[in-house]
Amino acid sequence: MASTIEQLEKKWTNDKSNLGEILKSTSQTLSTQVTACEERAARAEAESRIERDWRVSLQEKEIRLKEKIATLQSCVKELNEEKQKSDKLKLDLEKVRNQWSEAQTTLEELGIQLSVSKLKISEFQDNERRQQLSMSGSSQSLQTLPETVSSPGIWAPDSIATHCTACTREFNLTRRKHHCRSCGEIFCKACSEHTLPLLNAQGQPGRPVRVCDACYASTGK
């Protein structure tokens, strides 16, 4: 009996020692696992914080991009409106140019008609004066008439003349076109300031009219 009790005590002592080692080993293992879990939790929290900061940064960038897109859309809208205004102005300008061209053509035609009418009036006045001089028998008046050049030439159309025939300067709103009543070519005012009487239909000298420098010089003056 005593031997059995002694054996049981030894067994309990051994079991107790083994249990202590098992508990110690288990405690160390659990401590290691807890430390690992804490490290993983810390890393997860750091990664979560980084991800949160990254999302906030992305949201801020998205807001800025949306603002830029809105600004660009507004600029595109303004540019489209300006383009529409520009296209409308181009159409209006083209209409004005066409109107100006038509008005210029009309003025040229009227100028030619007016010049022809003036020549007819001049011839009529010359004929009347010739008749009066002939009736009065005043040959002295005929002798004192200025030197004449040839009969009026055919007028060049205004539409084909863009530069002065003599000085080649371009015609514009301030530099107008003038026909030489002798040769019919088109000159600027500076190149056609002289006047000479031309022969009318009856071969008699009429009143002095505008001629170019070349026609004036051909008379020897």
C-alpha positions in Angstrom: 0.0 0.0 0.0 2.8 2.4 0.9 4.6 1.4 -2.2 1.5 2.2 -4.3 1.1 5.6 -2.7 4.8 6.3 -3.3 4.4 5.4 -7.0 1.3 7.6 -7.3 3.2 10.5 -5.6 6.1 10.1 -8.1 3.7 9.9 -11.0 1.9 13.1 -9.8 5.2 14.8 -9.4 6.3 13.9 -12.9 2.9 14.8 -14.3 3.1 18.1 -12.4 6.6 18.8 -13.8 5.5 17.9 -17.3 2.3 20.0 -17.0 4.4 23.0 -16.0 6.6 22.6 -19.0 3.6 22.2 -21.2 2.0 25.3 -19.7 5.3 27.2 -20.1 5.7 26.1 -23.7 2.1 26.9 -24.4 2.4 30.3 -22.8 5.5 31.1 -24.9 3.7 30.0 -28.0 0.6 32.1 -27.2 2.8 35.1 -26.4 4.6 34.7 -29.7 1.3 34.4 -31.5 -0.1 37.5 -29.7 3.0 39.5 -30.6 2.7 38.4 -34.2 -1.0 39.3 -34.2 -0.2 42.7 -32.7 2.5 43.3 -35.4 0.0 42.3 -38.1 -2.6 44.5 -36.6 -0.2 47.4 -36.5 0.8 46.8 -40.1 -2.9 46.5 -41.1 -3.6 49.8 -39.3 -0.7 51.5 -41.0 -1.8 50.1 -44.4 -5.4 51.2 -43.6 -4.2 54.7 -42.8 -2.1 54.9 -45.9 -5.1 53.7 -48.0 -7.3 56.2 -46.3 -4.9 59.0 -47.0 -4.5 57.8 -50.6 -8.3 57.8 -51.0 -8.5 61.3 -49.6 -5.8 62.4 -52.0 -7.6 60.8 -54.9 -10.9 62.5 -53.9 -9.1 65.9 -53.8 -7.6 65.2 -57.2 -10.9 64.2 -58.6 -12.5 67.4 -57.3 -9.7 69.5 -58.9 -10.1 67.6 -62.2 -13.8 68.1 -62.2 -13.2 71.9 -61.6 -10.7 72.0 -64.5 -13.2 70.0 -66.7 -16.0 72.5 -65.8 -13.6 75.4 -66.6 -12.6 73.9 -69.9 -16.2 73.2 -70.9 -17.0 76.8 -70.1 -14.1 77.9 -72.3 -15.2 75.6 -75.1 -18.7 77.0 -74.9 -17.4 80.6 -75.0 -15.1 79.7 -78.0 -18.1 78.2 -79.8 -20.1 81.3 -79.2 -17.2 83.5 -80.4 -16.9 81.3 -83.5 -20.6 81.7 -84.2 -20.2 85.4 -83.9 -17.1 85.4 -86.1 -18.9 83.3 -88.7 -21.8 85.8 -88.6 -19.5 88.7 -88.9 -17.8 87.0 -91.9 -21.2 86.6 -93.6 -22.1 90.2 -92.9 -18.7 91.3 -94.2 -19.1 89.3 -97.3 -22.6 90.9 -97.8 -21.1 94.3 -97.3 -18.3 93.6 -99.8 -20.8 92.4 -102.4 -22.9 95.5 -101.8 -19.8 97.7 -102.1 -18.8 95.9 -105.3 -22.3 96.4 -106.7 -22.3 100.0 -105.6 -18.8 100.5 -107.1 -19.9 99.0 -110.4 -23.0 101.2 -110.4 -20.9 104.3 -109.7 -18.6 103.4 -112.5 -21.5 103.0 -114.9 -23.0 106.3 -113.7 -19.6 107.9 -114.0 -19.3 106.8 -117.6 -22.8 108.0 -118.4 -22.1 111.3 -116.7 -18.9 111.7 -118.6 -20.6 111.0 -121.8 -23.4 113.4 -120.9 -20.8 116.1 -120.1 -19.0 115.5 -123.4 -22.3 115.8 -125.2 -23.2 119.0 -123.3 -19.7 120.3 -124.0 -20.1 119.6 -127.7 -23.5 121.2 -127.8 -22.0 124.3 -126.1 -19.1 124.3 -128.5 -21.4 124.0 -131.4 -23.5 126.9 -130.1 -20.5 129.0 -129.6 -19.1 128.1 -133.0 -22.4 129.1 -134.6 -22.4 132.4 -132.7 -18.8 133.1 -133.8 -19.6 132.1 -137.3 -22.6 134.3 -137.4 -20.7 137.3 -136.0 -17.9 136.7 -138.5 -15.3 137.0 -135.8 -12.3 135.2 -137.3 -10.1 136.8 -134.6 -11.9 134.8 -131.9 -11.1 131.6 -133.8 -7.4 132.5 -134.0 -7.2 133.2 -130.3 -8.6 129.8 -129.3 -6.1 127.6 -127.4 -4.2 124.9 -129.2 -6.1 121.7 -129.5 -5.3 118.0 -129.6 -7.0 115.3 -131.5 -10.6 114.2 -131.1 -11.7 112.4 -127.9 -10.6 108.8 -127.6 -12.5 105.7 -126.5 -12.7 105.5 -122.8 -11.2 102.5 -121.0 -13.7 100.8 -118.6 -13.2 101.8 -115.0 -13.6 98.1 -113.9 -10.3 97.1 -115.5 -8.2 99.9 -114.1 -6.6 99.3 -110.6 -3.5 101.5 -111.0 -2.7 104.8 -112.7 -1.5 104.4 -116.2 1.3 106.9 -115.7 2.6 106.6 -112.2 1.2 103.0 -111.5 0.0 104.0 -108.1 -3.0 102.0 -106.9 -6.4 103.6 -106.9 -8.3 103.8 -103.6 -10.9 105.9 -101.8 -8.6 109.0 -101.7 -6.8 108.4 -105.0 -9.7 108.5 -107.5 -9.8 107.5 -111.2 -9.8 110.2 -113.9 -10.2 109.6 -117.7 -8.0 111.5 -120.1 -10.5 113.0 -122.6 -7.9 112.7 -125.4 -6.5 109.1 -125.2 -9.3 107.7 -123.0 -6.9 106.0 -120.5 -7.4 106.2 -116.7 -5.0 108.3 -114.6 -4.8 109.6 -111.0 -5.5 113.3 -110.4 -1.8 114.2 -110.2 -1.1 112.7 -113.6 -4.1 114.4 -115.3 -4.3 118.0 -114.0 -3.9 119.7 -117.4 -6.7 120.8 -119.7 -6.9 121.3 -123.4 -9.7 121.9 -125.9 -10.6 118.8 -128.0 -12.0 118.8 -131.5 -15.8 118.1 -131.5 -17.8 116.3 -134.1 -17.6 119.2 -136.5 -13.8 119.3 -136.3 -13.9 122.5 -134.3 -12.1 123.0 -130.9 -14.4 122.8 -127.9 -14.0 124.0 -124.3 -10.8 122.8 -122.3 -11.2 119.4 -120.7 -9.0 117.2 -118.6 -6.1 115.5 -120.3 -3.1 113.4 -119.1 0.4 114.7 -118.9 1.5 112.7 -122.0 -1.3 114.1 -124.2 -0.7 117.6 -122.9 3.1 117.3 -123.6 2.3 116.1 -127.1 1.0 119.5 -128.0 4.4 121.0 -127.3 3.3 123.0 -124.3 
